[in-house]
Amino acid sequence: MEAITTAMDTTLEIIESETGFLVGGEYGGNAVEVVRTDSGLQCQCFIAQVSHDDCEHIRAVREYIASVPMSLERPMLSQANADLYLSKLGELEMAEATNEASANEQTGRIQLWLEMESEKLARKKAYYIQALDNFMLMNEYKTKRLVAGTLKLRSQQPEIKINDEAKVLMDERFVRIIPEKRALDKTALRKYCMDTGEEIPGIEFILKPHKFSYKLNGDV
Ligand SMILES: [Zn+2]
């Protein structure tokens, strides 16, 4: 394809919009966008990125602007070109769809990779956590400051689960009289159970595992 010389020739080669120009690629290449900026025309092609000189697209746009200064004088789009533009739209949409499918596929792979890596790291962390938990337990430390951070072992109070409130209410010690109503005195019940360790009828002791936590220096 020859260099663009006249307005008639440029109908296909350059499409103008408010933001810039789409310049048709030569030898069947992809069209390149030349945008209008405050500092002048800017092309997104490779040549324009690496060179300070104007690339062929910017030169073509300059010629186009010089040859068709008034928008009214610009030639009408022929039906054949309308058809061509429409097919270009189709090509661009296909490219969009292909990109989207490709991105989705890669996102899926990245997600899978992330899950697998996270699992591996979590398993490795579990070894250290287990060992440090044990270290605290064996040494009967509650808090241990180390160079890398602080370890804490917090014992948790057992939970007293009331399975049969009616049964517990039969024991007057754990009854709190609320006018017109017999209600469980949970405070008295808890105190009694904690003091004696006795699992009275109607309740169940649920021992809770201690809670291990760690905090690295530098953590907020
Ligand atoms: Zn260019």
Residues whose N, C-alpha, C, O or C-beta is under 5 A from the ligand:
A	BS01	ZN	C43 C45 A48 C55 E56 H57 I58
